[in-house]
Amino acid sequence: MKTFVRAVCRALVAGLVVLTGVAVPGAAATSASSRPAPSAATQEAGAWTAPLSTRGRYIVDADGKRFRLKSANWDGAQGSWTGSGDVNDPATHHSGQDSHGIPLGLDRVAIPSLLGDFHALGINSVRLPFSNEMIHTTAPVPDSAVAANPGLRGKTPLQVYDAVVAALTADGFAVVLNNHTNTTRWCCGVDGNERWNSRQTTRQWADDWVFMARRYRDNSRVVGADLYNEVRRDILDDPNWGLGDGHDWFAAAQEAGDRILAEADPNLLIIVEGINWTGIPADGLPHGRPLLTPVRTLSHTLVVSGKLVYSAHFYGYTGPHHSGATGLGETHDPRYQDLTPDQLEAALHDEAFYVSAESGQHFTAPVWISEFGVGSDEGGAAARAWFGHLTGYLTTADADFAYWPLVGWSTDGQGRPGGDSWALLRYDRDGHRSGLLDGPDWRADAWHGLMTAPQKSGYVPPVAAWHMLTTDHSDAVQSLRVRALGDWDSGARKAVCPDGERLIGISHTQGRGLCTDTATGGDLRTSDPVQSVVRDERYVPPGGDWASGYSKLQCPQGQFLLGYSLRADAVSAALCAPARRTLAGTSRTVWFDRGDSRPPGGPGGDFAYGSYKGQCASDEYAAGLAYTNAIGHRGRPDALLCRSLV
């Protein structure tokens, strides 16, 4: 499937010659030959301060100002070969475009001219796909692949990718790295790249991500790691969200995201796309497009808060239960372009946008529609109407987005008409540009509306964080401070809230927890590297029995509950940390062994679907956990000691 003031930008781009040894020559082709004077779009692209983070449903810059990802996909480095025939024959590449494993267009147009055209479109960011194979390829690209950029001759695909990243960021664009495929070939189908670990282990895949994040960590305008593209079924097996096996995309994304933040670059956004397809596309058999629907009951909590973005892809020829195929693999399910506007809006909300629309939930996060698109030569009324409806929805929802694709060809190497009609910008073999900026293109009105419609801008106030913990299949120690102090309950499954948050809820079964930073005015924990592992009742004061007949793990005076550990279903220990301010509020016991006991409205959302849950009020902290080994209880959490923060 498919800004700084210009003079400063020119100086920075020119500086790449010194920094990387890669010349970024001026343009030579007609319509791509001269760069326009600084436009509003150019200045907007540079008018932000890295790094980026999240506040509720919004992405913000380092000054807390809204940064809407108005992006496009500059593809090619993920590969273009379709997997059949001679890889050296352009006819075996998508739309006849042999990318040679580097971003498209470098054979036809100089990088500065390409960037000028990107600015003219109004985008402020670029999703830049790559393959794992690209990282490890040592052979240089052919000279013909970089004919318009001779300074890139003799470079490997990764070195060309480096130069593109450096040029984009020097010109004010935000860059999101996107691991698109394992091997360098066109995506997506049953192609050997269905999962992150189709041709490598999950550990190897995460190692590659740590490598890439470290490679660009000194470039603050590399803002995100889009972990993998369109996770889907292979011939035999489906991916899943939370089953704990080798096909568990939830767990793999958690592992890679945490490793990137902990080992490479704590400033990157971690972008997790939902599952794109499960099941066999045949009438009568279960199949469909889960996308972000599982996030409602199982969401990610990263080791650095404010860095999670979810994403999804929408194309008119696919559908909620339609694979997008014609002929083999086609079912009678409706495509998105077959839906009425109301049906399309409902599908978009249910499959993705509820994540950003529902505030104050453990799953609340920005949603980036990181792929959508349609051909300039599309004549079908349904497809054209779908594009208008989708861009209209993105406008109304004030959503982050990335069009696919940004760059394509308009002629082949011999000058014959060809290339990808979906591209916003198309270039012939001599570098002449056509497409959205150059005359009749039926997509132009929808694109213009999307790019220029009013949107939320300026400062975004901080919002309360809510995050869930799950010990379903592994530890969930999401505090880097606690990790640094070592294993505090060897052999048990441990759950600890991220730094800056406190435990406020826990489930009777499933081992789930709920964390928040609400009502504390910042990190409640003192800066001292001190924590208390509580295994017995030594800190329960005389006359302070708050759960008679139950075993009580109570934090020492002046400390609050940060985490817990379990052995099977039974409570093993509580983890407490000292507070930076006096904790002397009134106490109450919250029982949840026979039903939910939560504040009105259930702030934070249902963090343990189908299980009883106990939760302190938003202006309280948890100071203890009680359980019993009596028949029928099995040592599971039964009660919380909640105390007022004031």
C-alpha positions in Angstrom: 0.0 0.0 0.0 0.5 2.4 -0.6 10.0 26.4 9.2 13.1 28.1 9.6 13.7 31.2 7.5 14.9 30.0 4.1 18.3 31.6 4.3 19.0 29.7 7.5 17.7 26.5 5.9 20.0 26.9 2.9 23.0 27.4 5.2 22.1 24.3 7.2 21.6 22.1 4.1 24.9 23.4 2.8 26.5 22.4 6.1 25.6 18.7 5.3 28.6 18.7 3.0 30.9 19.3 5.9 29.1 17.1 8.4 28.4 14.0 6.2 30.6 14.4 3.1 27.4 14.4 1.0 26.8 17.3 -1.3 23.3 18.4 -1.7 23.4 20.1 -5.2 21.1 22.8 -6.5 18.3 21.9 -8.9 18.7 21.8 -12.6 15.3 20.8 -14.0 12.6 23.2 -15.2 9.7 23.2 -12.8 11.9 21.9 -10.0 14.8 24.2 -10.8 14.3 27.2 -8.5 13.2 27.3 -4.9 10.3 29.6 -4.1 10.6 32.5 -1.7 9.8 31.5 1.9 6.1 30.8 2.1 3.7 30.6 5.1 4.0 26.8 4.8 7.8 27.0 4.9 7.9 29.2 7.9 5.3 27.1 9.7 7.3 23.9 9.1 10.2 25.5 11.0 8.3 27.3 13.7 8.4 24.6 16.4 10.8 23.5 19.1 11.9 19.8 19.4 11.4 17.4 20.9 7.7 16.4 20.7 5.6 14.8 23.3 1.9 14.3 24.0 -0.8 15.9 26.2 -4.0 13.9 26.1 -5.1 13.6 22.4 -2.6 16.3 21.2 1.0 16.2 20.1 2.9 19.2 21.5 6.4 20.6 21.0 8.9 21.4 23.8 7.1 24.7 24.5 3.8 22.9 25.0 2.4 24.2 21.7 0.2 22.0 19.6 2.2 20.3 16.7 -0.2 18.7 14.3 1.5 16.1 12.1 0.5 17.3 8.6 2.6 14.7 6.9 3.3 12.7 3.8 5.1 9.4 3.1 8.4 9.7 1.2 8.7 6.0 0.3 11.3 4.0 -1.5 13.8 3.0 1.2 11.5 0.2 2.2 11.8 -1.3 -1.3 9.8 -1.3 -4.5 10.3 -4.8 -5.9 7.1 -6.7 -6.0 8.7 -10.0 -5.3 8.2 -11.7 -8.6 10.6 -11.7 -11.6 14.1 -10.2 -12.1 14.8 -7.6 -9.4 16.9 -5.7 -12.0 13.9 -5.4 -14.3 12.0 -2.1 -13.6 8.8 -3.8 -14.7 8.9 -6.0 -11.6 8.8 -3.0 -9.3 5.7 -1.2 -8.1 4.4 1.1 -10.8 7.6 0.5 -12.8 9.6 2.6 -10.2 12.8 0.9 -9.1 13.7 2.8 -5.9 17.0 0.9 -5.4 16.1 0.8 -1.7 16.3 4.6 -1.2 13.7 7.4 -1.2 12.2 7.9 -4.6 13.1 10.8 -6.8 16.8 11.2 -6.1 17.6 10.1 -9.6 15.5 13.0 -11.1 15.5 15.9 -8.7 18.0 17.5 -6.4 17.1 17.3 -2.7 16.8 21.1 -2.2 14.2 21.3 -5.0 12.3 18.3 -3.6 12.2 20.0 -0.2 10.9 23.2 -1.7 8.1 21.3 -3.4 7.3 19.6 -0.1 7.0 23.0 1.6 4.7 24.2 -1.2 2.3 21.3 -0.4 2.1 22.7 3.2 3.3 19.6 5.0 5.4 20.0 8.2 6.6 16.4 8.6 7.6 13.3 6.7 7.1 9.7 7.4 10.2 8.0 6.1 9.9 4.2 5.6 12.9 1.9 5.7 13.5 -1.9 5.7 15.6 -3.9 8.2 17.5 -5.1 5.1 18.4 -1.5 4.2 20.2 -1.0 7.6 22.5 -3.9 6.9 23.1 -3.5 3.2 26.8 -2.7 2.5 26.7 -2.4 -1.3 26.5 1.2 -2.7 23.5 2.3 -4.7 23.9 2.6 -8.4 25.1 6.0 -9.6 21.9 6.1 -11.8 19.7 6.0 -8.6 21.2 9.3 -7.4 21.9 11.0 -10.8 20.4 14.3 -9.7 22.3 14.2 -6.4 25.9 13.3 -7.4 27.2 13.9 -3.9 25.4 10.6 -2.9 27.3 8.5 -5.4 29.1 5.6 -3.7 26.9 5.7 -0.6 25.0 2.7 0.8 21.3 2.9 1.1 21.6 3.7 4.8 24.0 6.5 4.1 21.6 7.9 1.5 18.9 7.7 4.1 21.1 9.6 6.5 21.5 12.4 4.0 17.8 12.6 3.4 17.1 12.7 7.1 19.7 15.4 7.6 18.3 17.5 4.7 14.7 17.2 5.8 15.4 18.2 9.4 17.7 21.0 8.4 14.9 22.4 6.3 12.5 22.5 9.3 10.6 19.2 8.7 9.9 16.7 11.5 10.9 13.2 10.5 9.2 10.0 11.7 11.3 6.9 11.1 9.0 4.0 9.9 10.1 0.4 9.9 8.0 -0.7 6.9 9.4 -4.1 6.0 11.9 -6.7 7.0 13.2 -7.2 3.5 13.6 -4.5 0.9 10.5 -5.1 -1.2 7.0 -3.6 -1.8 4.4 -3.9 0.9 1.8 -5.2 1.6 0.2 -8.6 1.2 1.3 -12.2 1.9 4.9 -11.2 1.1 7.1 -12.5 3.9 7.0 -9.1 5.7 3.6 -9.6 7.5 5.0 -9.2 11.0 8.0 -7.5 12.6 9.5 -10.9 13.2 8.6 -12.6 9.9 12.3 -13.0 8.9 14.0 -12.2 12.2 13.5 -12.5 15.9 11.7 -9.9 18.0 15.0 -9.3 19.8 16.8 -8.6 16.4 14.0 -6.3 15.3 14.2 -4.3 18.6 18.0 -4.2 18.3 17.7 -2.6 14.9 15.3 0.0 16.4 17.8 0.8 19.1 20.5 1.2 16.5 18.4 3.5 14.4 17.2 5.6 17.4 20.8 6.0 18.6 21.9 6.9 15.1 19.7 10.0 15.0 19.4 10.9 18.6 21.5 14.0 18.2 19.1 15.3 15.6 16.2 16.5 17.7 13.9 16.9 14.6 13.9 13.2 14.2 10.8 13.0 16.4 9.3 9.6 16.2 9.7 5.8 15.8 6.8 4.3 13.9 7.5 0.7 14.9 6.1 -1.4 12.1 3.8 -1.1 9.1 0.5 -3.0 8.7 0.9 -6.0 10.9 -1.2 -8.7 9.3 -1.9 -12.4 8.8 0.6 -14.5 7.0 -0.4 -17.7 5.2 -1.0 -19.7 8.4 -1.2 -17.4 11.4 -2.8 -14.2 12.7 -1.1 -11.6 14.8 -2.7 -10.9 18.1 -3.0 -8.2 20.8 -2.0 -9.6 24.2 -1.8 -13.4 24.0 1.8 -13.5 25.0 3.1 -15.7 22.1 5.5 -15.0 19.3 2.8 -13.3 17.3 1.8 -10.8 20.1 2.0 -7.4 18.5 1.0 -5.6 21.7 4.0 -7.2 23.6 6.5 -6.7 20.8 5.6 -3.0 20.5 5.9 -2.7 24.3 9.3 -4.3 24.2 10.7 -2.2 21.3 9.2 1.1 22.6 10.6 0.7 26.1 14.0 -0.3 24.7 14.1 2.7 22.4 13.3 5.1 25.2 15.5 3.4 27.8 18.5 2.5 25.7 18.6 5.0 22.9 16.5 8.2 22.9 14.0 9.2 25.6 12.7 12.0 23.5 11.2 10.0 20.6 7.5 9.6 20.1 6.7 5.8 20.0 4.1 5.2 17.3 2.2 1.9 17.4 -0.1 1.0 14.5 -3.0 -1.2 15.2 -3.3 -4.7 13.7 -4.2 -4.3 10.0 -5.7 -7.7 9.2 -6.7 -11.0 10.8 -8.5 -14.1 9.4 -8.9 -15.6 6.0 -10.7 -13.3 3.6 -13.4 -15.7 2.4 -17.2 -15.4 2.8 -18.3 -17.4 5.8 -15.0 -17.4 7.6 -14.0 -14.9 10.4 -11.9 -12.1 9.1 -11.5 -8.3 9.6 -9.4 -5.3 10.3 -9.0 -4.8 14.1 -6.9 -1.6 13.8 -7.1 0.1 17.3 -10.2 -1.6 18.7 -8.2 -3.8 21.2 -6.6 -0.7 22.7 -9.8 0.0 24.7 -9.1 -2.9 27.0 -5.3 -3.3 26.7 -3.2 -0.1 26.1 0.5 0.5 26.3 2.3 2.2 29.2 5.8 3.2 28.2 8.8 3.8 30.5 8.6 7.5 29.5 5.2 9.0 29.8 3.8 11.4 27.2 5.5 9.6 24.2 2.8 7.2 22.9 0.9 7.8 19.7 -1.4 5.3 18.0 -1.9 5.0 14.3 -4.1 3.4 11.6 -4.4 3.3 7.9 -7.5 3.8 5.7 -7.9 3.3 2.0 -11.2 3.4 0.1 -10.7 0.1 -1.6 -10.4 -1.7 1.7 -13.0 -2.0 4.4 -13.7 -3.0 8.0 -13.9 -6.6 6.8 -12.7 -6.3 3.2 -9.1 -7.1 2.4 -9.0 -4.8 -0.6 -8.5 -7.7 -3.0 -10.3 -8.0 -6.3 -10.9 -11.6 -7.4 -8.9 -14.0 -5.3 -9.4 -13.0 -1.6 -12.3 -10.7 -2.4 -15.4 -11.0 -0.2 -18.9 -9.5 -0.3 -18.1 -7.2 2.6 -18.4 -3.5 1.9 -15.3 -1.4 1.2 -14.9 1.9 3.0 -15.8 3.7 -0.3 -19.1 1.7 -0.3 -20.2 3.1 3.1 -22.5 6.1 3.5 -20.9 9.2 5.1 -22.5 8.3 8.5 -21.4 4.7 8.3 -17.8 5.8 7.4 -17.7 8.2 10.3 -18.9 5.4 12.7 -16.3 3.0 11.3 -13.5 5.6 11.7 -14.5 6.3 15.2 -14.9 2.7 16.3 -11.7 1.5 14.7 -9.4 4.4 15.6 -10.6 7.8 16.6 -12.3 6.8 19.9 -8.7 6.6 21.3 -8.2 10.4 20.9 -11.9 11.4 21.3 -12.4 9.9 24.7 -10.4 11.9 27.2 -9.2 10.9 30.6 -8.9 7.2 29.8 -5.9 4.8 30.2 -5.9 4.5 26.4 -6.3 8.2 25.5 -3.6 9.3 23.0 -3.1 11.1 19.7 -4.2 9.1 16.7 -2.2 9.6 13.5 -3.7 8.4 10.2 -0.3 7.6 8.8 -1.5 6.3 5.5 -4.4 7.2 3.2 -4.5 8.1 -0.5 -6.0 7.7 -3.9 -4.9 8.0 -7.5 -5.0 11.2 -9.5 -6.4 9.1 -12.4 -9.2 7.7 -10.2 -12.4 8.0 -12.1 -14.8 6.1 -9.9 -17.4 8.2 -8.2 -17.4 6.0 -5.0 -13.6 6.3 -4.6 -13.7 10.1 -5.2 -16.5 10.6 -2.8 -14.7 8.5 -0.1 -11.6 10.7 -0.4 -13.7 13.8 0.1 -15.5 12.2 3.1 -12.2 11.0 4.7 -10.4 14.3 4.3 -13.5 16.0 5.6 -13.5 13.8 8.7 -9.8 14.4 9.2 -10.5 18.1 9.1 -13.5 18.0 11.5 -11.6 15.7 13.9 -8.5 18.0 13.7 -6.6 14.8 13.2 -2.9 14.1 12.5 -2.3 12.5 9.1 0.2 11.4 6.5 -0.7 11.0 2.8 0.6 8.1 0.8 2.7 8.6 -1.3 4.6 11.9 -1.5 6.9 11.3 -4.5 6.5 9.3 -7.7 7.4 9.2 -11.3 5.5 10.4 -14.3 7.7 8.7 -16.9 10.0 5.7 -16.9 13.7 5.8 -17.6 13.0 5.9 -21.3 10.6 8.8 -21.0 7.5 6.8 -21.6 4.4 7.6 -19.4 4.4 5.6 -16.2 4.9 5.7 -12.5 2.6 6.0 -9.5 -0.5 8.1 -10.1 -1.2 8.2 -6.4 1.8 10.4 -5.7 1.2 14.1 -4.8 4.3 15.1 -6.6 5.4 13.3 -9.8 8.6 13.8 -11.8 9.6 12.7 -15.3 13.1 11.5 -16.1 14.3 15.0 -16.7 13.0 16.3 -13.3 10.0 18.2 -14.6 7.2 18.2 -12.0 3.5 17.4 -12.3 0.8 16.6 -9.8 -1.1 18.4 -7.2 0.8 21.7 -7.6 0.6 21.8 -11.4 -2.8 22.1 -12.9 -5.9 19.9 -12.9 -5.9 17.4 -10.2 -9.3 16.4 -8.8 -7.7 15.8 -5.3 -6.6 19.4 -5.0 -9.7 20.9 -3.4 -9.9 18.2 -0.7 -6.1 18.5 0.0 -6.4 22.3 0.2 -9.3 22.1 2.6 -7.4 19.6 4.8 -4.3 21.8 4.9 -5.9 25.1 5.5 -9.0 24.5 7.7 -8.9 26.0 11.2 -7.2 23.8 13.8 -6.3 23.9 17.4 -3.0 25.7 17.8 -1.0 27.4 20.5 -0.4 26.2 24.1 -2.0 23.0 25.2 -2.4 22.8 29.0 -1.1 19.7 30.7 -3.7 17.0 31.4 -3.8 14.2 34.0 -2.1 11.0 32.9 -3.8 7.7 33.3 -2.0 4.4 32.5 -2.7 0.8 33.0 -0.4 -1.9 34.1 -0.6 -5.6 33.1 1.2 -8.6 34.3 -0.5 -11.0 32.0 2.6 -12.5 30.6 5.6 -10.6 32.0 6.7 -7.8 34.4 5.4 -4.3 33.9 8.0 -2.3 35.7 7.5 1.0 33.9 9.6 3.1 36.3 13.2 3.7 35.1 14.1 4.7 38.6 12.9 1.4 40.0 14.6 -0.5 37.2 17.9 1.1 38.1 17.6 -0.3 41.7 17.4 -3.9 40.5 14.9 -6.8 41.0 13.0 -6.0 44.1 11.0 -9.3 44.2 12.8 -12.1 42.4 10.6 -14.7 40.8 7.4 -12.7 41.1 5.6 -10.8 38.4 6.0 -7.1 39.2 4.1 -4.0 38.1 5.3 -0.5 38.9 3.9 2.9 37.7 6.0 5.1 35.4 8.1 7.8 37.0 5.9 10.7 38.0 2.8 8.6 38.7 1.4 6.7 41.6 -0.7 3.5 41.8 -4.4 4.4 42.3 -6.2 1.2 41.4 -5.8 -2.5 41.2 -7.9 -5.5 40.0 -9.0 -8.5 42.1 -8.0 -10.8 39.2 -5.9 -10.4 36.0 -3.1 -8.6 37.9 -4.0 -5.2 36.4 -3.2 -1.8 37.9 -4.1 1.8 37.2 -1.6 4.7 37.5 -2.1 8.5 37.5 -0.4 11.8 38.3 -3.7 13.6 38.9 -4.0 16.1 41.8 -0.3 16.0 42.8 1.0 19.0 41.0 4.0 17.1 39.6 5.9 14.0 40.7 4.8 12.9 44.2 8.0 11.0 44.8 11.0 12.5 46.5 14.2 12.6 44.4 16.0 10.3 46.9 16.7 6.8 45.5 14.8 5.1 48.2 12.0 2.6 48.1 10.4 0.1 50.5 9.5 -3.5 49.7 6.7 -4.5 52.0 6.0 -8.1 52.6 4.3 -8.1 56.1 2.3 -6.0 58.5 5.2 -4.3 60.3 4.1 -0.8 59.2 0.5 -1.2 60.3 0.3 1.0 63.5 -1.3 -0.3 66.7 -5.0 0.3 66.5 -4.8 0.9 62.8 -6.4 -2.3 61.5 -8.1 -1.2 58.3 -8.9 -4.7 57.0 -9.7 -7.0 59.9 -8.9 -10.6 59.3 -6.9 -9.8 56.2 -3.1 -9.6 55.6 -2.2 -6.0 55.1 0.8 -4.6 53.2 0.9 -1.0 54.3 3.5 1.6 53.2 5.7 3.2 55.9 4.5 6.6 57.2 5.1 9.2 54.5 5.2 6.8 51.6 2.7 5.8 48.9 2.0 2.8 46.8 4.0 2.7 43.6 3.7 -1.0 42.6 2.9 -4.5 43.5 4.1 -8.1 42.8 2.2 -11.4 42.3 3.0 -15.0 42.4 0.4 -16.7 40.3 -2.7 -14.8 41.4 -1.5 -14.2 44.9 -0.1 -10.9 46.3 3.6 -11.2 47.0 4.7 -7.7 48.0 4.0 -4.0 47.8 6.4 -1.4 46.6 6.3 2.0 48.3 8.2 5.2 47.8 8.7 8.3 50.0 6.7 11.4 49.1 8.3 14.9 48.6 5.5 16.4 50.8 3.7 15.5 54.0 1.2 12.7 53.6 -1.3 12.8 56.6 -4.7 12.7 55.1 -7.8 10.8 56.3 -8.0 7.1 55.5 -10.7 4.7 54.2 -10.8 1.1 53.1 -11.9 0.3 49.5 -13.2 -3.3 49.2 -13.4 -4.9 45.7 -13.5 -8.6 46.4 -17.2 -8.9 45.5 -17.6 -6.1 43.0 -16.2 -2.9 41.6 -15.5 -0.1 44.0 -14.5 3.0 42.0 -15.1 6.7 42.0 -18.1 8.0 40.0 -17.4 8.0 36.3 -14.6 5.5 36.6 -11.7 8.0 35.9 -9.0 6.3 33.8 -11.5 3.9 32.2 -11.9 0.2 32.6 -8.3 -1.0 33.2 -9.3 -4.7 33.9 -12.2 -5.5 31.7 -14.4 -8.3 33.2 -12.6 -8.2 36.6 -13.5 -6.6 39.9 -11.5 -3.4 40.5 -10.8 -1.1 43.4 -9.7 2.5 42.9 -9.0 5.4 45.2 -10.5 8.8 44.4 -8.5 11.2 42.2 -7.5 13.3 45.2 -6.3 10.3 47.2 -3.3 8.0 47.2 -3.0 4.3 47.9 -1.1 3.5 51.0 -1.8 -0.2 51.4 -3.1 -3.4 49.9 -4.9 -6.2 51.7 -5.6 -9.9 50.8 -6.5 -13.2 52.4 -5.6 -16.8 51.7 -9.0 -17.9 52.9 -10.9 -20.4 50.8 -12.1 -18.8 47.6 -9.8 -15.8 47.8 -6.4 -17.4 46.8 -4.4 -14.5 48.1 -5.7 -12.1 45.4 -6.0 -8.3 46.1 -9.2 -7.6 48.0 -8.9 -4.1 49.4 -7.0 -0.8 49.1 -6.1 1.6 51.9 -6.9 5.0 50.4 -5.8 8.3 52.0 -6.5 11.9 51.1 -3.7 13.8 49.5 -4.8 16.9 51.4 
